[in-house]
């Protein structure tokens, strides 16, 4: 959410930043509502002062025996009480209206984010590794003989519908090994703190990270009001909700492996083949909560943590800076990591690492004190995939495929697979 004081101080800057996202100016509407809210608050305070003054006079009139004045003042107090109540209700309504308006306005892009209308104008920053050259036509993950029937979309469709999958045998074990490898790398080498969090959360948690109120259709809600998390960003970031932490305890760097759930509303016909876009999937998520002064360095650090997973698995990838038109709602700057998929002969997103500034912390009232004598200020929050496990499985299978139909598995996974190195007909060998 945005700081109303910053909008008051520099409305032109606010509108200019929104225009970089392709949005119309909004400062006039925001400030008009803010002024109405402030007037309502001031009127309520004046009415309350008049009520208090009249209340004091009631006692004096009673003590002096002036019954007529006593009755007049008592009636005045009653009238003022009703007026105060009405004014306070109007002020609260205006305050809620302003908050609701600001809750739907996306974060403002950082100055160094490239301008652009959509993903076609994202900017490649760097590449790592060289895509393999095959002496045969490489297949997509779901057509690989090594996978066989161990990636079963038909059974999943019978159980749940489209965009679900049942993994079994060696494929399931490789998937599990990938998640374990990621967690061990982040905990043992990147010094992230591992967490196991709920996948069901309240409205407040989804509001805090920005999934609500604007993007409710993208997530699943249970009949009793809980939301299934689209990513552990929601739970891990909300650790800060309502807290005031000591600056010495920052940064706090977290990681969690969870199931994630997305309705994929509006994505009909997009990436429907195989496991690329599922309603239920697993992800290892990273979140950092820090002093805003260190946020830029933490963004680079988190991105390197994600890149280390790909490098550890020897998967070619590239880092891409998202342009203003492709930024997520809560992000002020995002790097996407795109892994090479030979079956599609292209790079595909496998991680998004975003710096959100104080945008989410302001929504959830997450603060810190730089030192004992400092006033609390809002934290900076960052989040990133480290990585999407299913998409990583796709990359491992496609990049490791051989002419005989087998898949050679990355050396980093061998210890997690009992020393097995190859996938053949859905079995480890």
Residue, then its C-alpha position, 0 to 999 in steps of 0.5 A: x500500500x502507498x504512503x498517503x503523505x508521499x502522495x500529498x508531498x509529490x502527486x506528480x511523481x506518483x502519477x508519473x510512476x503509475x504512467x510507467x505501468x500504463x495506468x492513468x493518473x490517480x493522485x487527484x482522486x486520491x487527494x480529493x478523498x483524503x481531503x474529505x477524510x481529513x475534513x470529516x475527522x476535523x469536524x468530528x473532533x470539533x463536535x467532540x470538543x463542544x460535547x466535552x465543554x457542554x458536559x462540564x457546564x451541565x454539572x455547574x448548572x446543576x450545582x447552581x440550581x439553575x434547572x432551566x439551564x441544566x435542562x438546556x445543556x443536558x439536551x445540548x449534550x445529547x444532541x452533540x453526542x449524536x452529532x459526534x457519533x455521526x461525524x465519527x462514523x463518516x470519518x471512519x467511512x472515508x478512512x476505509x474508502x481511502x484505504x480500499x482505494x489505495x489497496x488496489x493501486x500497484x507498487x511503483x517501479x524503481x527508477x532502474x526498471x526498464x520501461x515496456x508494455x509487456x513481457x516482449x520488452x523485458x531485458x536480458x541481463x545475463x546468461x549461464x551455461x550453453x544449451x546442449x546440442x542434440x543429434x536427435x530431435x529433443x522431446x518435451x518432458x511428457x513425451x520422454x520414454x524415460x518418463x513413461x506412465x509415471x507422469x499421469x495426466x489422465x488419472x489426475x484428470x479423473x481425480x481432479x480435472x485438467x491441470x493436475x498430474x500424478x507422479x509415480x515411481x522414479x519420476x516422483x522420487x526425482x521430484x522429491x529429490x529436487x525439493x530436498x536439494x533446494x532446501x539443503x542448499x538454501x539452509x546449509x549454504x545460503x543460511x536461510x531459516x527453514x520453515x513449515x507453514x500452513x497452506x490455509x490462511x485468513x483474509x488478512x494474510x492475503x491482503x498483506x501480500x497483495x493477493x486481495x482484494x484485487x486478485x481473489x479470482x486467481x486463488x482458491x477459497x474454502x467454504x469456511x473462508x480460508x484461502x489456499x496459498x498461491x505461494x509461501x510468500x504469503x505465510x513467510x512475509x506475514x511473519x512480520x504482520x503487526x510486529x515491531x522488530x529490533x533492527x539488530x535482528x534483521x535481515x530475516x531470511x526464510x525458506x519454505x517448501x509447500x504445496x501451492x494453489x492457483x486457479x489460473x483464471x484467464x489463462x485458458x489456452x496458455x501453457x496447457x501441455x504437460x506440467x508447465x502450468x498446474x492448479x496445484x504445484x510445489x515450490x521452494x520459496x524464499x522471503x527476506x524481511x530487512x531494513x529498506x537501506x539493504x533491500x537492493x543488496x538483498x535482492x541481488x543476494x536472493x537472485x544469486x541463491x536461486x541461480x545457484x540451484x540452477x547452476x548446481x543442477x547444470x541447467x542453462x538459464x538466463x536472468x531477465x529484468x522485467x519491464x514496467x508493464x510486466x511487473x507483478x502487483x506488489x513488486x517494484x523490481x523483479x528479476x525472472x530466471x528462465x531455464x532452457x527447455x530443449x523440448x520447446x527450444x526456448x527459455x521458460x520462467x522458473x523463478x521470479x525474484x521481487x523486491x517490494x520495498x515497504x509496500x507489503x509491510x505497510x499493508x500488514x503493519x510490519x515495522x522495525x526500530x533501527x536502534x533503541x531510541x528510533x521510531x518504528x518504520x516499515x520493513x522492506x520485503x522480498x520474495x523469490x522462487x528457489x525454485x518451482x519444483x515441477x518446472x525444475x523437474x521438467x528442465x532436468x528431464x528435458x536437458x538430460x534426455x538421451x537418444x536411447x530414451x533414457x535421462x541422465x540425472x544431475x550429479x547433485x541429485x545422486x546422493x538423494x537418489x541412493x546413488x542412482x544416476x539415470x531414469x529409464x522407463x520410469x525407474x531409477x538405474 
